[in-house]
Amino acid sequence: MVASRAAREKKAAAQAGPLARLRIDLDDDQQFVYKISCTECVAKGHRRWSAYRPGEDNGFMAAMDRWVFHLTEKHPDHDAPCLAFLAEAQQRLHERRGQ
């Protein structure tokens, strides 16, 4: 059984931790687009830091990897379940940069 959008959003938000505000939208092809923003950091003017990027790289893994890197860099004292995947996120980043 495929999880509903609301169930996926709830699970991803729990993994992202208390500093994250997570939302799943649908793109033009009806694919999930994960948007994670930080409740504390401001990126541009009044806009919150966000893991959403224009384009096709906004699936769960890509967005969560960006969020993990943000947490470790900007909020090293905060804990979230997704930090358990830091090593895997670093490996994926290394592989992307090697291409």
N, C-alpha and C positions, 0 to 999 in steps of 0.2 A: 504494500500500500504506500502510495506517495504521500509525503507529508504536505499539509496545506501551507499556504504562504504564511498564515498567522502562526502556525506551529514552528515553521522554520525561523521566523522572525524572533519568536520567544526563545528558542534554543540558542540562536546566534547571539542574542542580547545577553543571555545568561553567560555564555562563554566570553563575551567581550568585557564583562565586568561593570562595576557601578559608574565608572567615568564615561562610559559610552552611551550614546543615544543611537539606536540602530533602527533602520527602516528598510524594508524591501519593496521596491517598486517593480513595475514591468516595463520593459523597453518596447520598441515598435514591433518586435518579433515575439512579444509575449514571454520573453525570457526574464528571469529574476535578475535584478540589479540591486546589489547590496550597498547601502549608504550608511557609513558609520561616522558619527561626529563626536568630538570631545566636548564634554560639558564645561571644561575649564579653559581651554585654549582658543584664542582668537587668531585667525590666519590673515584675513584681509578686512580692515576696517571693523565692521560689526559682525562679520561672518565667522562662524565657528570653524576650527580646523576640521577637515573632513577627509575620509578615505575615498570618497567618490571621485572618480576621474572620468572625464568625457571619453567616449570610445567603448571598446568591447571588453576591457580588462576590469570588470567590476563584479566578477563572480565571487562566491564565498571565499575561496582561498586567497585570491588577490586582495580583496578588501581586508580580510582578517590579517594577512601578512603585513599590510601597511599599518594596520591598527597596532599590531604587536610591536613593530618598530617604533611607532609613535610612543607607546607606553614605556618601552625600555629607555628611550631617549629623553622624553619630557617628564615622565612620571615614574622614576625608578623605585619610589617607595610604595607605589600602589600595586596591588596584586589582582590578578584576574586569571581565570582558568585557561584562557588562550595563551598565556605566557609559557605553558608547558610545551607549546609547539614552536618556541623560538628557534631552536636548532634547525628544524625542518624549514622554517621561513627563511633563515639565513642561507640554507642550502639552495632553495629555489631561487633566491636573489643571485647567488653566485652563478648558478646555471644560466639564468637570463643574461647576466652581464658577460658571460663567456661566449654567447652566441654572436 
